[in-house]
């Protein structure tokens, strides 16, 4: 059983569940590239069910922002876990993230 799931709830709405770390992020990035490939408009990724994250999780969000730019869609992150928010704040990346 994978340590994460990325589930499309409805068009443009995704729920991410599980752990984000150096072991799970590469597979998740690969999976998400396929899921986001045909996306148009806006994508919302709900992170409320992320149980644990380290700096690899933050790197994933940045990779998704680049992917959105390359595929020409807007991405937004909802319910950023406090652990990820703290890493973003310390690394001075929080103002760059499209979060609510």
PELIN-V551481 format. One line per field, one symbol per residue. ss: DSSP state (~ for helix, > for strand, _ for the rest). burial: I if it has 24 or more other ideal C-beta (glycine too) atoms within 12 Angstrom, else O. Layout:
ss = ???
burial = ???
This chain:
ss = ___>>>>>>>__>>>>>>>>____~~~~~~~~~~~~____>>>>>>>>>>>>>_~~~~~~~~~~~~~~~~~_>>>>>>___~~~~~~~~~___~~~__>_
burial = OOOIIIOOOOOOOIIIIIIIIOOIIOOIIOIIOOIIOOIOOOIIIIIOOIOOIOOIIIIIIIIIIOIIOOOOIOIIIIOIIOOIIOIIOOOOIOOOIIIO
